[in-house]
Amino acid sequence: MNLQNPTRVSDQKLASLTERPNVLGASGRGIRYDGISKRYGGALALKPTYLDIEPGEFFAIIGPSGSGKTTLLGVTAGFIAATEGHILIDGKSIEGVPPFKRNIGMVFQNYSLFPHKTVGQNIAFPLQMRGVPKADIWVRVRDALKLVRLDDFVDRYPSALSGGQQQRVALARAAVYNPSLLVMDEPLSALDKNLREEMQYEIKQLHAKLGSTVLYVTHDQSEAAAMAHRIAIMNGGEIVQMGSARELYLRPRNRFVASFLGQANLLHVSRMERSEAGLIVDTDCGLRLRSSAVAGDDEDCCVCIRPEAIRIFRTRPDTDNVQSGIVIDSMFTNGVQRHRIGVHPDVIIEQWQQISSESFASEMGETVFLGWNANDTLIVSNT
């Protein structure tokens, strides 16, 4: 995840993202998870979870495989029965309510379109199942297609569409019956990088125009950071930290969050002492660093330094932290130069910088200095 180089959006696209015409009449509702959990035999797949999602919020859940995110989504949609706890939507329990009566729109990774039905028929299907009058169905189908900019595709079949177009049809089908909640399970993982980024804006536009609450599950940290108001990071069946992408990236609670959300240089702390300027931190490998962090009670902790917080020099800089080292690797990718600097026989520090005409051009084997500020030396728990 690169929060330092956000994609620039045109003024026209920004305007479209902030407009909220709510053309289909949907309205997001608040969700409360009150101790919800799921057990499979002796295995606790989802530990008791307490969480409030605001009406109209775009809320993302990320985590490794087996972390519990898909279980939480399944319990929300009604596909999985919770072992204990309750889910409340606008203060009312949905316990025992079947999936088709929960007013939840679902978007999946594989689109799940009927190949023998046209685009219009695919979108009309959930309305037909709900007994909506035929005259109203096609008005709403037309509105849903306008919402995803596929007005002229009503008579085409899925096989004639690109992956991105099929996913837009799936979005329209999920939105057409005015769901108060849109649940999306890895909806973009089958698309290539450029198409994924384009579809991120499509989904953000849909959310802005529709007004539904969105619960979005993904393994892609950058995707969640680009789209969500808040993100919950799950591990071992529980939420380990929650907040905005910026909060999670700049203030991770522990080693797992720091390493899962973006790249991090992590060094185990052997000793800390207070100074007038903050903390002096000794690492297991012998580095002595300065940090402006306030030490917690947890003695089992490590230093976290983000690669883009570090600058690289040929002469010793006047910064809070300075480490000399040897360039052992340098890679250029997506406008970023990534250096790997050996600062100790057992320690390699990564440093990233945006490429410009004045950026540092290193040579393999060259001795350089790394410098960064004390407030970029984060102290996080190892647990």
N, C-alpha and C positions, 0 to 999 in steps of 0.2 A: 504494500500500500504506500502510495506516495502522496502525502498530504501537502507537500511543499510545492507541487506542480499541478494545481487543479486545472482541468480542462476548461478552456475559455468557451463561454456560451454566447451566442449572438444575442443582441438586444431583443430581436423578435422572439427567439426561443425563451428568453428569460420572461418576457411578457406572457407568453403562453403558459409558462409554468406557474405564474402567480394568479392568473385568471381562475375563477371558480364558478363557471356558469351552471354546474350541476345539472347537465342536460337530461339525465335519466332520473333525477329526483332522489338519488340515494342520500343517506345520512349516516355518518359513522356513529357507532355507539361504543361506550366505554366497556372494557373487559376487566374483570377482577378474577385472579386465580387465588383461591383461598385454601392453601394447603394441599393443592392437587398433587397426586402421586400415582405411580404405576409400578406394580410389582409383577414379574413373571416368575412364578415359582418362588425360589429363594433369592432371585436377582431383583434388585431395586433399579429399574431402568430410569425412573424419574423420582427423585427425592422430593419431599414435600416442598411445594413451590408457592411463594406468595409474590404476586406481581399485579400491578395496575397499569393498564394501557389506556391512554386518554382517547376520548371520542375524536375520530378523524386523524389519529396519529399514524405515521408510517413507522412501524416497529420491526426491526430486524433481529433475527436470532442466528448466531453463528457458533461454530464449534466443530471439533473433529468428529469423525465417524464414531458412533456409539456414545456421544455426549448427552443424548436425551432430547435434542432439538426436534427430531421427527416425531418422537413420542408425544411431546408437548403439543405439536401441531395436530397429530391424530386425535388426541383427547379433545382438543378444541373443536375440531370438525365433527366429532362424534363417531369416528371410525374405530376408535379405541376406547374401551370403558375404563375410566379411572378406578384405581383401587380404593382411594379415599380422597376427601376434599371436595370442593365445589368450584364450578366456574359460573360466574354471574355476568350477564350482559345487561347493562343499564340497571343493575341491582337485582335482576331476576335470575334465579338459578335455571340452567338449561339441562340439569340432570334428568336423564330419561327422555329428552327430546331427540327424536331421530335426526340424522344429518340433513335430510331434505326439508326439515321444518325449522332449521336454525338460521335461515336467511344468510348463508355463507356462500360466497363465490369462491370456487377452487380453480387454481391454475397450476398445472403440473409441468414437469420437465419434458415429457413426451407429447405434449399438446392434447392427446386423447380426442382427436377429431374423428368423426365418422367419415371414412373414405368414400362411401356411396352416397353421401349427402352433400349438397352444395354448401357454399359458405353461408348463405342465408338460412338454409335448412338447419345447419349446425347451430347457428345462433338462436334460431327459433325454438329448438328442441326443449330447453329448460322451461320456456314459457308454455309450450304445449303440455308438458308434464304437470304444470301448475294450473292448467285449465283456464289460461288467459284467453279472452275472446279473440277470434281470428283477426278481426279488423284491427285490434290493438297490437297484435303480435308484430305485424309487418311495419307498423309505425315505429315500434321500439327497436326492431332489428335495424331499420334504416338509421335511427339515431345512434345506435351502438356502433354501426359501421362508420358513421361520420366521426365518432369519438376516436377511432383508431385509424382514420384516414384511409379507409378501404371502401369508399362509397360505390366504386364501379366493379367490385369483386363479388357481388351478391350471387351471381349465377356460376361462378367458377367452383371447381372441385379442389380439395386439399392437394391432390397430386400435382396441380398446375401452379402451386404457390411455393415461394421460397421459404426457408426455415423461419425467417423473421416475419413474413406475412402470415404463416400458420400460427405463430405465437401471438400475433396481433388478433387473429380470429379467436384464439383461445381466451384472450383478454376480453374481447367484446362479448363472448358467450358468458363469461363469468360476471360481467357487469350488467348484462341486459335485464336481469330481473331485480335490479335495485338492491343489491345485498348491502347490509349494514357493515359486513366484514368481508374483506377479500383475503383469503389465505393462499399464499404462493409458496410452493415447495420446489426449490431449485429450478425456477422457470427458465433461466437463461443458460444453464450449464451445457446444453447441447449445441450452442451457437459458437461461431468463431469470435475472436477477440473484438474485431471492429463492429460486428453485428451486436454483440453483447452490450457494447458501450452505447450504440444507437438505441437499443431496446430499453436501456436504463432510463433514457429520456422519455421514451414512449410510456413507460410505466409511471414515471413521475408526473407526466402530463395527465394520464388517466386518473391518478390519485387526486391531483389538483382539481380536475374538472368534476370528478364523481363525488368526492367528499367522504367516501367510505373509510373506515379504519382498515389499515393493511397490516397483516402479520406475515412477514417475509422470511423464509428460511433459506439460507445459502451457506456454502462452504467458502465463498469468495469474499474475503475481508474488504477488498477494495470496492466491490459491488455494494456491500452493506454501507460502507462509509460514504459512498457517493449518493445514496438514495434515502437513508433512514434518518428520522429525527433522533431516535435513540437506538442503541444496539445492546443486546444482552449476549454475553459470551458464556457458553455452557461447557462444562467439563465434568465427567463422572456423574451425570444425571442431575446436575444442579447449576444454577446461575452463579458464576464466580465473580462477575462484575458487570455493571450496567451503566450506561451513560451515553453522551454524544460521542461521535467518532474522535473528535479532538480530545475530549477528556480521557478516553480510554488510551489513546496513543501517547499523550503527553504525561499522563499520571496513571500508569498501570499499577494495579494493586499487588500483583505477584509475578513471579518468573514466567508462569504459564501465559498470562495475559500479555506480558511484554513480548514474548517470543511468538505468540499466535497472531497478534495484530501488528504486522509489519516486521521489519528487520531490527535486531537489537544486539549490541555488544554486551554480553553478560559475564560478570566476573564475581566470583564468590568473595564475600567480605570476611576477613579474619579478625579485624579489630576496628573500632571507631572511637574517636575522641572529639570532644567539643572544642571549638576555637571561637574567637570573637566573630569570625566571618561565617561560621556554620560548623561543618564537620570535616575532620581529616580522616580519611578512610584508607585502611591498609587492606590489600587483597591477598588472597592465598599465593598468587604468583609473585608477590613482592612489589607491586605498583602502589604508590602512595598518591591518593587523589583528593581533591577538594570538592565538597558538595554543599549546597545551600539548603539541602533537605533537613527536615526535623526528624531525628532518629525516633523510631518507634520502640515498642517493648520487645519486638521479635528479634532475638539475637541471630537467628538463622536467616540471613538476608544476603542480597547480592547487589552489585552496581549494575545499572542499566544505562547505556549511552547509545542514543540513536545515531546511525551513520551520518545523516545529513546535518547533525548538530556539530560535527567535527570538521575543522578546517585543516588544510594541509599546506606546509610551508617548506622552503629550502633553508631558511634561517630561523633561529629560535624565536618564537613569537612571545609577546607580552600578554599571555592569557592565564586564567586561573589554573588550568591544567595543561601541562606540556609533557609529551612523551616522544622520544626519538625512536625510529625504527627503520626497517628496510622494506622497500617495495618488493613484494613477492608475486603480485599479480595485479593486473589492471584491465578492466573490461568496460567497453562502451556499449550502452544499451538505452534506447528510448530517450536520448538527450541527456543521459546521466552517465558520468564517469565513475566507476566503482573501483576503488583501490582496496587492496588487502595488504596491510602493513604488519610485519612481524615486529612486535615490541618486546618479546620475551621468547625464549626457546619453545615455550608451550602456549603462547598467546598470540593470536592474530586479531587485529582490530580492523573492521571494515569502515571505510570512509567514502561517502558519496557526495558528489558535487554536480550542480547543473553545468552543462557545457556552454561556454561563451568564448569569445575571442580572447578573453583575459584569463580563462580558467587554467589551472595547473596541469601541465603535461608531464607526467612522470616517466621515468625509465626503470626497467627492471633492475633490481639490485641497488638502486639509488638510496642513499640515506636521507630521510626526511624527518620533519617534525610535525606532530599532530597537536592541535590546540583546541580547547573548548572551554566554555564557561562553567562555573560551579553549579549554576541552576540547571545545567543539562546533565549533571551527574545524578541520576535518580537512584534512590534506595528502595528496593522492592523485596518483598518476602520471597524466600525460596520455596515456601509451601503453597 
